[in-house]
């Protein structure tokens, strides 16, 4: 594949797949995802979404020699699965309401880190508070703020 054979590095890649194409060719899409030699492959999202949560494994695809390091080491892996080759975050092809027209309906709110999100700061502050002092009672406030964004 072009991405594996011609582009430098194997840290991350993004694969954009229209929902109709994925439904019609599910096996081919799954094979393409498995065949790409990148440590994180974002399907319909930026591959860095595999890094942001801090717990999925993040690093170059395995198999580099010391003479050809590629994209370097390996971090995160909070749940410690062994022999991880790839992390694959997925997202809807298009957020609501446009997703209704593309066949990937989603109620996804505007991401809190988008500059156009009106409640991004509040949402992130609430997420940070929950991360430092986890309590179930914090979840309704986080969800309410995220959905208003």
C-alpha positions as CSV (number, residue, x, y, z in Angstrom):
1,X,0.0,0.0,0.0
2,X,1.1,3.5,-0.7
3,X,0.9,4.6,3.0
4,X,3.1,1.7,4.1
5,X,5.6,1.7,1.2
6,X,6.1,5.3,0.3
7,X,5.4,7.5,3.4
8,X,7.9,7.7,6.2
9,X,7.0,6.5,9.7
10,X,4.4,4.2,11.1
11,X,3.0,6.1,14.1
12,X,-0.4,7.0,12.8
13,X,-2.7,7.2,9.7
14,X,-6.3,8.1,9.0
15,X,-8.6,6.2,6.8
16,X,-11.8,7.9,5.7
17,X,-14.6,5.5,4.8
18,X,-18.1,6.6,3.7
19,X,-20.8,4.6,5.6
20,X,-22.3,3.2,2.4
21,X,-18.9,2.0,1.3
22,X,-18.2,0.4,4.6
23,X,-21.6,-1.4,4.7
24,X,-21.2,-2.7,1.1
25,X,-17.5,-3.8,1.6
26,X,-17.2,-4.5,5.3
27,X,-14.6,-7.3,4.8
28,X,-12.5,-5.2,2.4
29,X,-12.5,-2.3,4.9
30,X,-11.5,-4.6,7.8
31,X,-8.7,-6.1,5.7
32,X,-7.4,-2.6,4.8
33,X,-7.4,-1.6,8.5
34,X,-5.6,-4.8,9.4
35,X,-3.1,-4.5,6.5
36,X,-2.0,-1.0,7.2
37,X,1.2,-1.0,9.3
38,X,0.6,2.0,11.5
39,X,0.5,1.9,15.3
40,X,-2.8,4.0,15.4
41,X,-5.2,4.0,12.5
42,X,-8.1,6.5,12.9
43,X,-11.1,5.4,11.0
44,X,-13.0,8.6,10.1
45,X,-11.1,10.5,12.7
46,X,-7.6,11.9,13.3
47,X,-5.3,9.2,14.5
48,X,-4.2,11.3,17.5
49,X,-7.6,10.5,19.0
50,X,-5.9,7.2,20.0
51,X,-3.4,9.2,22.0
52,X,-5.7,11.7,23.7
53,X,-7.5,9.4,26.2
54,X,-4.1,8.4,27.6
55,X,-5.0,4.7,28.1
56,X,-4.9,3.0,24.6
57,X,-1.5,1.8,23.5
58,X,0.2,4.5,21.4
59,X,3.4,4.0,19.4
60,X,4.9,2.9,16.1
61,X,3.8,-0.3,14.4
62,X,6.2,-3.1,15.6
63,X,8.9,-4.5,13.4
64,X,11.4,-1.7,13.1
65,X,15.1,-2.4,13.4
66,X,17.6,-0.2,15.3
67,X,18.8,1.0,11.9
68,X,15.3,2.0,10.9
69,X,13.5,3.2,14.0
70,X,10.5,4.5,12.1
71,X,8.3,6.5,14.4
72,X,9.9,5.5,17.7
73,X,8.8,4.1,21.0
74,X,5.6,3.1,22.8
75,X,3.6,4.8,25.5
76,X,0.4,4.6,27.5
77,X,-1.1,1.1,27.4
78,X,-2.8,1.6,30.8
79,X,-4.7,-1.8,30.6
80,X,-1.5,-3.6,29.7
81,X,-2.6,-5.9,26.8
82,X,0.5,-7.7,25.4
83,X,1.8,-7.7,21.8
84,X,-0.4,-4.8,20.6
85,X,0.2,-4.0,17.0
86,X,-2.4,-1.4,16.4
87,X,-5.0,0.9,18.1
88,X,-8.0,1.8,15.9
89,X,-10.2,4.6,17.1
90,X,-13.4,5.1,15.1
91,X,-15.8,8.0,14.7
92,X,-18.9,8.7,12.7
93,X,-18.3,9.8,9.1
94,X,-20.1,13.1,9.7
95,X,-21.4,14.6,13.0
96,X,-25.1,15.3,13.6
97,X,-27.1,16.5,11.8
98,X,-25.1,15.9,8.6
99,X,-24.6,12.2,9.6
100,X,-28.3,11.7,8.9
101,X,-27.6,12.4,5.2
102,X,-24.5,10.2,4.9
103,X,-26.0,7.2,6.6
104,X,-24.0,7.5,9.8
105,X,-26.5,9.0,12.2
106,X,-24.8,10.3,15.3
107,X,-25.7,12.4,18.3
108,X,-22.1,13.4,18.7
109,X,-21.8,16.9,20.2
110,X,-19.3,19.4,19.0
111,X,-15.9,18.2,20.4
112,X,-14.9,20.1,23.5
113,X,-11.5,21.0,22.1
114,X,-13.0,22.7,18.9
115,X,-12.8,26.5,19.1
116,X,-16.4,26.7,18.1
117,X,-17.6,24.7,21.2
118,X,-19.3,27.1,23.5
119,X,-18.9,25.0,26.6
120,X,-15.5,23.4,25.9
121,X,-13.7,25.1,28.9
122,X,-16.5,24.1,31.3
123,X,-16.6,20.5,30.0
124,X,-12.8,20.1,30.2
125,X,-12.7,21.6,33.7
126,X,-15.4,19.1,34.8
127,X,-13.6,16.2,33.1
128,X,-10.3,17.2,34.9
129,X,-12.1,17.4,38.3
130,X,-13.6,13.9,37.7
131,X,-10.1,12.6,36.7
132,X,-8.6,13.9,39.9
133,X,-11.5,12.9,42.1
134,X,-13.7,10.3,40.4
135,X,-17.3,10.3,41.5
136,X,-20.4,9.1,39.6
137,X,-22.2,12.2,40.8
138,X,-19.9,14.3,38.5
139,X,-21.1,12.5,35.3
140,X,-24.4,14.3,34.8
141,X,-22.7,17.7,34.8
142,X,-20.1,16.6,32.4
143,X,-22.7,15.2,30.0
144,X,-24.9,18.2,30.2
145,X,-22.0,20.6,29.5
146,X,-20.7,18.4,26.6
147,X,-24.1,18.2,25.0
148,X,-24.7,22.0,25.2
149,X,-21.4,22.7,23.3
